[in-house]
């Protein structure tokens, strides 16, 4: 494990982690995080093949990156759409999973959504991430049916209350 992303026990992440607004400069790194995610290996690979997080997307939405202050390595990111309120993207680097990065991003998302006056954020989850969203307090809100050829599987939907821990 790299020293910049370790944590002891179940305590807080080390202070050398920062969640900051993503910039156009981050576009390639965010795209690489999406395309190389093990969560999107077969049978989900088609979903991210050719996917791109462009500078235009970053400028148009509230995109935030969790970075290692030491080397500015992107460990994860999320994109919040305000109208209608939805978590559009959330990824954590494969080698940073289990270190609390996802929880850090969800906490930041709640703060950002609260500042925007939102009371909840819809999440349409990648099926393998369902347990994670439940563990951070997202409440089941139905199922989004497959839309071939773009999405070939049903996905669980959640509502993440803003202001809850």
Backbone torsions as a table, in degrees:
resi	resn	phi	psi	omega
1	UNK	NA	140.3	178.2
2	UNK	-74.5	144.4	-177.2
3	UNK	-63.4	-28.7	-176.0
4	UNK	-73.5	-12.7	-176.7
5	UNK	-126.3	14.3	179.2
6	UNK	-83.4	162.8	172.7
7	UNK	-148.0	158.1	-179.3
8	UNK	-101.1	132.9	178.2
9	UNK	54.4	-136.5	-180.0
10	UNK	-107.7	18.9	-179.3
11	UNK	-74.1	-173.9	-177.1
12	UNK	-70.6	158.1	175.7
13	UNK	-64.8	156.8	-179.8
14	UNK	-65.1	153.9	-176.7
15	UNK	-70.5	-3.5	178.7
16	UNK	-85.8	13.5	173.3
17	UNK	-105.1	143.2	-177.0
18	UNK	-139.4	137.7	169.6
19	UNK	-103.8	121.7	-178.1
20	UNK	-133.5	161.8	176.8
21	UNK	-63.5	132.0	176.6
22	UNK	-71.0	151.8	178.8
23	UNK	-122.5	169.6	177.3
24	UNK	-55.6	-32.8	178.7
25	UNK	-60.3	-25.2	-178.3
26	UNK	-84.3	-10.0	-170.8
27	UNK	-52.2	-48.8	-179.2
28	UNK	-62.6	-40.8	-178.6
29	UNK	-67.1	-39.1	178.4
30	UNK	-67.7	-41.3	177.2
31	UNK	-60.2	-44.2	179.8
32	UNK	-62.8	-39.3	178.8
33	UNK	-61.2	-41.6	178.3
34	UNK	-66.1	-52.5	-173.2
35	UNK	-67.9	-25.9	-177.3
36	UNK	-100.2	3.4	-177.3
37	UNK	-63.0	126.7	176.8
38	UNK	-65.0	-22.0	177.8
39	UNK	-65.2	-17.1	-179.0
40	UNK	-112.7	31.0	170.8
41	UNK	-79.2	174.6	-179.5
42	UNK	-42.4	138.8	1.8
43	UNK	-88.0	8.3	-173.7
44	UNK	-94.1	-0.5	-172.6
45	UNK	-57.1	-36.5	-177.8
46	UNK	-61.8	-26.0	-177.5
47	UNK	-64.8	-33.6	-176.0
48	UNK	-111.1	-2.8	178.5
49	UNK	-61.4	122.0	-179.7
50	UNK	78.4	1.1	-179.3
51	UNK	-65.9	143.3	-179.0
52	UNK	-138.1	131.1	170.1
53	UNK	-99.6	101.0	-174.6
54	UNK	-90.6	164.8	176.8
55	UNK	-58.2	-36.5	179.7
56	UNK	-63.9	-39.8	177.4
57	UNK	-64.0	-46.0	-179.1
58	UNK	-61.2	-39.5	-179.7
59	UNK	-72.9	-29.9	-176.2
60	UNK	-84.6	-19.1	-174.4
61	UNK	-128.3	170.0	176.4
62	UNK	-87.5	95.1	-178.3
63	UNK	-111.8	127.4	-177.9
64	UNK	-126.3	142.3	-178.5
65	UNK	-118.9	137.9	170.6
66	UNK	-90.9	120.9	-175.3
67	UNK	-128.3	153.0	173.4
68	UNK	-80.9	117.8	-177.9
69	UNK	-59.0	-30.2	-176.0
70	UNK	-64.4	-44.0	-175.7
71	UNK	-130.8	8.3	179.3
72	UNK	60.4	23.2	176.5
73	UNK	-68.8	130.7	178.0
74	UNK	-79.0	119.9	-178.8
75	UNK	-100.7	-16.4	178.9
76	UNK	179.7	168.5	176.8
77	UNK	-160.1	163.8	172.7
78	UNK	-143.9	159.8	176.2
79	UNK	-128.2	125.1	179.0
80	UNK	-106.2	124.2	173.3
81	UNK	-97.9	130.5	-176.7
82	UNK	-85.7	-32.7	-174.7
83	UNK	-132.3	106.7	-9.5
84	UNK	-74.0	156.1	-175.6
85	UNK	-62.8	115.7	-178.6
86	UNK	-153.6	142.7	169.4
87	UNK	-80.7	111.9	-175.1
88	UNK	-85.9	-43.2	-179.6
89	UNK	-139.9	144.4	168.8
90	UNK	-154.5	122.4	-179.8
91	UNK	-137.6	144.5	172.8
92	UNK	-125.0	135.4	179.3
93	UNK	-54.0	139.6	-177.6
94	UNK	-53.2	-44.1	-177.2
95	UNK	-79.0	-1.2	177.4
96	UNK	-109.4	0.5	179.9
97	UNK	-70.8	145.0	-178.3
98	UNK	87.6	1.2	-178.4
99	UNK	-103.1	3.1	179.0
100	UNK	93.4	5.8	-179.3
101	UNK	-63.4	-44.4	178.9
102	UNK	-59.7	-43.4	178.1
103	UNK	-65.5	-38.8	176.3
104	UNK	-60.1	-45.1	-179.9
105	UNK	-66.0	-40.3	177.9
106	UNK	-63.9	-41.4	176.8
107	UNK	-60.2	-43.7	178.7
108	UNK	-65.6	-41.6	177.4
109	UNK	-56.9	-45.8	179.5
110	UNK	-60.8	-43.1	178.7
111	UNK	-63.2	-45.3	-179.0
112	UNK	-63.9	-43.1	179.1
113	UNK	-64.9	-40.0	177.9
114	UNK	-62.8	-42.5	177.2
115	UNK	-62.1	-29.1	179.9
116	UNK	-85.2	0.1	178.1
117	UNK	83.7	14.3	180.0
118	UNK	-83.2	150.0	175.9
119	UNK	-106.4	-14.4	178.8
120	UNK	-163.1	158.9	-179.5
121	UNK	-131.0	128.0	177.6
122	UNK	-76.8	141.1	176.1
123	UNK	-129.9	124.5	169.4
124	UNK	-105.3	108.7	-167.8
125	UNK	-90.5	148.5	166.5
126	UNK	-67.6	129.3	-173.9
127	UNK	-48.3	-42.0	178.6
128	UNK	-65.7	-14.5	-178.8
129	UNK	-94.5	0.8	-176.5
130	UNK	-54.8	-46.4	-179.0
131	UNK	-61.6	-38.6	178.1
132	UNK	-61.5	-48.7	-177.3
133	UNK	-64.2	-36.9	175.0
134	UNK	-62.7	-39.8	-176.2
135	UNK	-68.4	-19.6	178.7
136	UNK	-100.7	11.7	173.1
137	UNK	95.8	7.5	176.5
138	UNK	-70.5	136.8	-176.2
139	UNK	-99.9	133.4	179.4
140	UNK	-55.0	137.5	-177.8
141	UNK	-138.2	28.8	176.5
142	UNK	109.2	-162.7	-177.7
143	UNK	-133.9	136.8	173.7
144	UNK	-97.8	120.0	-175.7
145	UNK	-71.7	152.7	178.0
146	UNK	-56.3	148.7	177.0
147	UNK	-131.1	73.4	180.0
148	UNK	-59.1	145.1	6.0
149	UNK	-91.3	-6.1	-177.0
150	UNK	-66.4	-51.0	-178.6
151	UNK	-125.9	121.6	-173.0
152	UNK	-98.1	4.1	-176.4
153	UNK	-139.7	155.0	174.2
154	UNK	-70.8	150.1	-179.6
155	UNK	-130.7	140.7	178.0
156	UNK	-73.4	140.7	176.1
157	UNK	-108.9	146.7	-179.3
158	UNK	-136.9	162.7	167.5
159	UNK	-119.4	121.8	177.5
160	UNK	-96.5	111.7	178.9
161	UNK	-65.8	140.9	176.7
162	UNK	-95.7	135.0	-177.4
163	UNK	98.1	-11.2	175.9
164	UNK	-89.5	157.7	178.0
165	UNK	-103.8	NA	NA
